Amino acid sequence: MTSGETSRQEIMETASLWQARLDSGTADRDEFEAWRAADPRHAAAFARLSGILIQIDRAKKAHPQRRRDTITAAHTRRRFLAAGGGLAAAGIAGAIFLPSLARARVHTGIGDRQRLSPVNGLSLDVNTDSRVSWDIGPSCQVWLERGELAISVAKGAPPCHLNGGKGRLTLIEGTLNARLRGEALDLMVIEGACTLIPERTAIFSDNGTSAPGKALTLTAGHALMATGSATRMRKVNDGDIEFTAGWRQGELILDGQTLGTAVDEYNRYLTRHIIIADPQLASLRLGGRFDTRNPDDFLSALSAGFGIHAVKDANGAIILTK
């Protein structure tokens, strides 16, 4: 094998890894675009891979009854993605894009929010520094790729499949706050009631365990943590709900949360972070409503109520000291 052939194989293997990440919603879109634009061979390899997988999907749809002689399209995709180097000789060209690349996307900057309605009956409210994609096809799919959003499905609208990390559920009706925490999807009913179907994993709660795939109605005051191995239900109080949902009004609403928790939350909205210099201050309990984009009132309240001083360092960070 020549060095040129080795190079083409490596490029195709990298293209297959990017496609797998894009399909699963774990890829960094900016990094992918940078890789594809770095070398014309990258774009060509990705287009060839895309064309092959498109043909696999089309063949599968054209022969739905041939179960004995064919395997599922998803399995076929995985085989090709795992053996990406062997695809270099396929010779299928053209700028063809898979559904993952055809998804609509929104990416909010630090301190920004965006509200949108991709289809009648579905509302997405995207929080700071977040990335969300969606596909309104035969079924409605939303991927929380980074950060946080509030998702609402109106009564009578088509259900929406929500994906985040390794968590997945179907929202039939209602409003949920969804936040990605590593590979876990942290969900909270923030108003009214929600009817949903946790998928993939069993649901654990104080009342026992139920199988996945069963419709569940939760009222405000309930939350779920969905992972690849379990979906755990917990109860939350009014203060937790206000703290979680306050960002939709541009507010940080504190009701007994610690200074450490408040600062961590504030820093999601600030390019110049707040730093607690004295670790003992982090456990102070706080209350009040503050503007997420401007911490001046928050800092003034710390000074007046606790004698905590806020000083900017040379880099613009806000240092809290007693």
ZICOR-V262834 format. One record per residue. PHI is phi in whole degrees, 0 to 359 (NA if undefined). OMEGA is omega in degrees with one decimal (* if undefined). D_CENTER is the distance of its C-alpha to the mean C-alpha in Angstrom with 1 decimal. Layout:
phi-><PHI,PHI>
omega-><OMEGA,OMEGA>
d_center-><D_CENTER,D_CENTER>
This chain:
phi-><NA,282,296,295,295,300,297,296,296,296,297,293,297,294,299,293,294,297,295,298,291,295,295,274,81,259,280,274,301,296,295,299,298,295,297,295,278,289,205,305,293,296,297,294,295,293,295,298,299,299,297,296,291,298,295,299,297,295,296,295,290,285,228,293,268,275,289,290,263,231,247,296,299,296,294,299,304,297,299,291,293,289,246,304,298,287,276,298,269,293,75,266,242,113,277,253,243,282,306,298,278,274,300,283,220,221,228,268,277,295,87,261,220,212,248,206,228,299,208,304,97,241,237,236,242,259,275,305,47,232,227,227,230,207,220,261,244,303,229,276,234,231,244,270,269,194,84,208,207,255,238,233,241,286,300,89,281,298,299,235,271,254,239,202,59,259,268,208,207,250,266,273,197,116,235,237,265,237,228,274,236,66,260,260,252,265,238,217,282,254,197,60,226,236,249,214,231,295,251,76,233,291,254,252,210,296,268,121,237,232,287,292,89,261,298,222,249,241,258,305,109,233,220,228,239,257,236,285,244,197,239,251,261,215,264,229,263,300,296,297,296,296,296,288,263,301,299,292,255,72,235,257,253,253,215,95,291,280,299,299,295,297,293,302,290,301,295,293,254,241,280,252,284,266,236,271,286,257,303,294,287,298,270,298,268,233,213,135,238,221,286,292,272,224,277,302,295,298,293,296,295,295,292,289,271,229,67,268,264,245,232,274,271,296,266,93,293,260,260,260,223,273>
omega-><-179.7,178.5,178.3,179.2,177.7,-179.7,179.3,179.3,-179.4,178.9,-179.7,177.3,178.1,177.6,-179.6,177.4,177.5,-179.1,178.7,179.5,178.9,179.3,-177.9,-179.9,-177.7,-176.8,170.1,-173.3,-178.7,178.8,178.0,-178.2,178.5,177.7,-177.0,-177.2,-173.9,-175.1,178.7,179.0,177.3,-179.7,-179.4,179.9,-179.6,178.3,177.8,178.7,179.6,-179.8,179.4,-177.7,174.8,-179.8,177.1,-179.8,-179.5,178.9,179.9,-179.7,-178.4,-178.1,-174.2,-175.4,-175.6,-176.4,-174.5,-173.8,-179.1,174.9,-174.9,179.5,-179.2,178.6,178.7,176.8,-176.0,179.3,-178.6,-179.3,-180.0,-177.6,-172.7,-177.4,-178.4,-177.9,-174.0,-178.1,-174.5,174.7,178.0,-175.7,177.4,-179.1,179.8,-176.2,177.0,-179.0,-178.9,179.1,-179.8,178.7,169.7,-175.8,170.9,179.3,-179.3,176.1,178.9,-179.5,-178.1,174.0,175.8,176.5,179.8,178.2,-175.8,-179.6,-178.6,178.5,178.9,178.8,177.2,176.3,-169.6,-175.5,-178.2,171.5,-176.3,177.5,-176.9,173.6,-179.3,178.4,179.2,179.8,176.1,172.5,-178.4,-179.2,174.9,177.5,170.3,-174.4,-179.5,170.8,-166.7,172.1,167.5,-177.4,-178.1,173.0,-177.3,178.1,179.2,178.3,177.2,176.6,-178.9,176.1,-179.3,-179.2,175.8,-174.8,176.7,178.6,178.6,175.2,174.7,177.4,-178.3,-178.8,175.0,-177.0,178.1,166.2,-177.6,179.1,-179.1,178.3,-174.0,177.6,179.9,178.3,-177.6,-172.3,177.9,173.0,-173.6,175.1,176.2,-179.3,178.8,170.2,-174.6,177.5,172.5,-177.0,172.6,-170.2,175.4,-179.4,179.0,177.9,178.3,-178.0,178.7,-175.6,176.1,-176.3,175.3,177.6,-179.1,179.9,-174.5,175.4,-179.6,176.2,175.9,-174.4,177.7,179.8,179.1,169.7,-175.7,177.7,178.4,-176.4,-177.4,170.7,-175.3,179.9,176.5,176.1,177.9,-179.5,-177.6,179.2,177.3,-179.1,-179.8,179.4,-178.3,-172.1,-175.7,-177.6,-179.4,173.7,-179.5,-175.9,167.3,-174.7,-175.6,178.4,-179.4,176.4,-179.4,176.1,178.5,178.6,-179.5,-179.5,177.3,-179.5,179.7,-174.7,175.9,-174.3,-173.0,173.6,174.5,-170.1,172.4,-178.5,177.1,-176.5,-179.4,-177.3,-179.1,-179.6,-173.3,-175.8,178.6,178.4,-172.9,173.9,177.6,179.4,-174.6,179.9,-177.5,-176.6,-177.6,-176.3,-174.0,-179.8,177.4,179.9,177.4,178.9,177.1,179.5,-176.8,-174.2,-173.1,-179.1,-179.7,-177.9,177.7,-178.3,177.7,176.0,-174.6,-178.9,179.0,176.6,-178.9,-176.8,179.3,178.6,178.6,*>
d_center-><41.9,42.1,39.8,38.6,37.7,35.8,33.9,32.9,31.9,29.6,28.0,27.4,25.9,23.5,22.7,22.1,19.6,17.7,17.8,16.6,13.5,12.9,13.5,11.2,8.2,8.8,11.1,11.4,12.8,15.3,16.6,17.1,19.0,21.0,22.0,23.0,25.0,26.7,29.2,30.3,30.5,26.7,26.2,29.1,27.8,24.3,26.2,28.5,25.7,24.1,27.5,28.2,25.1,25.7,29.2,28.2,26.1,29.0,31.5,29.7,29.6,33.2,34.5,32.6,35.6,36.1,34.3,37.0,37.0,33.3,30.2,26.8,25.1,22.0,24.4,26.3,23.2,22.6,26.3,26.3,23.2,24.8,28.0,26.9,30.1,32.3,30.9,32.4,35.7,34.3,35.3,32.9,32.0,30.6,27.4,25.6,21.9,19.9,17.5,14.4,16.2,17.3,14.0,13.9,11.5,11.3,10.8,12.3,14.6,15.5,17.1,16.1,14.7,14.7,15.6,16.0,17.2,16.6,19.2,21.7,20.6,16.8,15.6,12.3,12.6,10.2,11.0,12.2,10.8,7.4,6.5,6.1,8.5,10.9,14.2,17.0,19.4,21.5,18.5,15.6,12.2,8.9,5.7,2.3,3.0,3.9,5.8,6.7,8.2,11.2,11.8,15.5,17.5,21.2,24.0,25.2,22.3,20.8,18.3,14.6,12.6,9.1,7.1,4.6,6.6,10.0,9.7,10.8,12.9,14.9,15.3,18.9,19.7,18.8,16.3,13.4,11.5,8.1,7.0,5.3,8.7,9.4,9.1,9.5,7.9,10.2,11.6,14.6,17.1,18.1,20.9,23.2,22.3,19.6,20.5,17.9,18.2,16.4,16.5,17.4,18.5,21.2,20.8,22.6,24.1,27.3,28.9,28.3,26.2,25.4,24.5,21.2,21.3,23.3,22.6,22.1,22.8,21.6,22.9,21.9,22.4,20.3,16.9,15.2,13.5,12.4,12.8,14.5,17.8,17.9,16.6,18.4,19.5,20.8,22.7,22.0,24.6,24.8,24.3,20.9,19.9,21.2,19.6,16.1,16.7,19.1,16.7,17.1,20.8,20.2,21.6,21.3,23.2,24.8,26.8,27.8,24.8,26.0,26.4,24.2,21.3,22.1,22.2,18.9,17.3,19.6,18.8,15.2,17.2,20.1,20.9,23.9,22.9,25.0,26.5,28.5,31.6,33.1,31.0,33.2,31.9,28.3,29.5,31.0,29.9,29.2,29.2,28.9,26.8,25.8,24.4,21.0,22.2,25.6,26.4,30.1,30.8,28.8,30.8,34.0,33.4,33.0,36.2,38.2,37.1,36.8,38.6,35.6,36.0,33.4,34.4,32.7,33.2,34.0,30.4,29.6,27.8,28.9,30.7,31.5,34.9,37.5>
